[in-house]
């Protein structure tokens, strides 16, 4: 599959929390946790589970980052 997104963050799934229709998937990317909101259907299709390798693909013209 070809993607136009250039920002790929590779890491490990640390949590999968399913809601009514949307799931929050947490990925540890070098010690930083990235949380993605995706459909429950996508979680099932990708067979996402804690401990597996995964990549967060970010396609955005603007991304805001807050540093404490």
Helices and strands as residue ranges (DSSP letters): E 7-18, E 22-29, E 32-39, H 40-46, E 53-58
